[in-house]
Amino acid sequence: MGREKLLSSKSLNIYDGEIAGRRNPSYPVGTNDYTRVNAAIQKLLAYKENDELQYV
């Protein structure tokens, strides 16, 4: 039986110009970081709903 494909979000942080591969980012609710990350995810979801998101 095939697996259902589910949409998920993942973010990578950059420290000193390098992607922090194994660090799990956290964004405290109520902070500017949380607001910006959440807005970016919402924008991606809107693109998906309008079939404007390309999967590579």
N, C-alpha and C positions, 0 to 999 in steps of 0.2 A: 504494500500500500504506500502511495506517495505521501510525502510530508507537505503540509500546508505551508505556503510561504507567507510569513508575517513580516510586516513593516516594523523596523526597530530603529532607534536612533543611537548613535554613538558619537562621542566627541573626543578629539585628541587635543591635548594642550601642547603648546610650544614654549619651551624654556630656553633662553639664551640661543634662540634660532634653531633649536633641535626639537623634534617631536618626542615627547615623553612617552615612550612606548608602553611601559608596564605600570605607569602611574595611573590610578583611577581618579579622574577628575571629580570634584564635588563643587557644587554651587549653592552656598547657603541661601535659602529662600529669603526674599526681601532685599537681596543685594543687586547691584548693577550687573554683575556677572550672570546671575540667574536670569534676570530680565532679558539680557541680550541673547543668551543661549536659547531660552524658551522662545523668543521672537524668531530666531533663525529656524528652529524646528517647526514652528507654526507656518513659516513661509514655505518650507519644503513640503509640508503636508498640503498646503494650498496648491502648489505646483503639481503634486501627485493627483489631486482631485481633478485638475484641469488637463490631465495627461500631458503636462509640460515637463515632467521629470523623466530624465533618461537614465536607464540602468546600464552600467558598463561592467 
